[in-house]
Amino acid sequence: MYGWTDMTLDLIRERVRHPELRNRVVDPLDAVIKHIPRKGTLAFSGMGLMGAPKLIPSILAKYVEDTGEEFRLNVYTCGSA
């Protein structure tokens, strides 16, 4: 539904060496549902290219389209040039 599988999540967890941090890796849809406020500000950063979509905003947009749930967010993102 969201292009994300448990196998993908397992592959990411394998890359995290520290056990306590490995347990904090969550499914992106669960992150959107449980951790993104319905009103507020979100800021994303990372070493991806400018203009390259980040995963969580993409999942958030799909979730809003599918559920019709209303979010009132200011979203900021950046990347390297």
C-alpha positions as CSV (number, residue, x, y, z in Angstrom):
1,M,0.0,0.0,0.0
2,Y,2.8,2.4,0.9
3,G,5.7,0.7,-1.0
4,W,7.2,-0.4,2.3
5,T,7.6,-4.0,3.5
6,D,8.7,-5.7,6.7
7,M,11.7,-7.0,4.7
8,T,12.8,-3.5,3.9
9,L,12.5,-2.6,7.6
10,D,14.6,-5.6,8.5
11,L,17.3,-4.6,6.0
12,I,17.5,-1.2,7.7
13,R,17.6,-2.7,11.2
14,E,20.5,-4.9,10.1
15,R,22.5,-1.7,9.3
16,V,22.1,-0.3,12.8
17,R,24.8,-1.9,15.0
18,H,23.8,-0.6,18.4
19,P,21.0,-2.8,19.8
20,E,19.2,0.0,21.7
21,L,19.1,2.1,18.6
22,R,18.1,-0.8,16.4
23,N,15.0,-1.2,18.5
24,R,14.0,2.4,17.8
25,V,13.7,1.8,14.0
26,V,9.9,1.9,13.3
27,D,7.8,1.4,10.3
28,P,7.4,4.8,8.5
29,L,3.6,4.5,8.5
30,D,3.6,3.9,12.2
31,A,5.8,6.9,12.7
32,V,3.3,9.1,10.8
33,I,0.3,7.8,12.7
34,K,1.9,7.8,16.2
35,H,4.5,10.6,16.2
36,I,3.6,13.3,13.6
37,P,1.5,16.0,15.3
38,R,-1.8,16.9,13.6
39,K,-0.9,20.6,14.1
40,G,2.6,22.1,14.3
41,T,5.9,22.3,12.6
42,L,8.1,19.5,11.1
43,A,11.7,19.9,10.0
44,F,13.7,17.3,8.0
45,S,17.3,17.2,7.1
46,G,19.6,14.7,5.6
47,M,22.4,14.2,3.1
48,G,20.1,13.5,0.2
49,L,20.1,15.7,-2.8
50,M,18.0,18.9,-2.7
51,G,14.6,18.2,-4.2
52,A,14.9,14.5,-3.6
53,P,11.8,13.4,-1.7
54,K,12.3,12.3,1.9
55,L,10.4,9.1,3.0
56,I,8.3,10.4,5.9
57,P,6.8,13.4,4.0
58,S,5.9,11.0,1.1
59,I,4.3,8.5,3.5
60,L,2.5,11.4,5.3
61,A,1.1,12.7,1.9
62,K,-0.1,9.2,1.0
63,Y,-1.7,8.7,4.4
64,V,-3.6,12.0,4.1
65,E,-4.8,11.1,0.6
66,D,-6.0,7.7,1.8
67,T,-7.6,8.7,5.1
68,G,-8.7,12.3,4.5
69,E,-7.4,13.1,8.0
70,E,-6.6,16.7,8.4
71,F,-3.1,17.9,9.3
72,R,-2.1,21.6,9.7
73,L,1.7,21.5,9.4
74,N,4.5,23.8,8.5
75,V,7.1,21.5,6.8
76,Y,10.7,22.5,6.3
77,T,13.3,20.3,4.5
78,C,16.9,20.8,3.3
79,G,19.6,19.0,1.5
80,S,23.1,19.5,0.3
81,A,24.0,21.1,-3.0
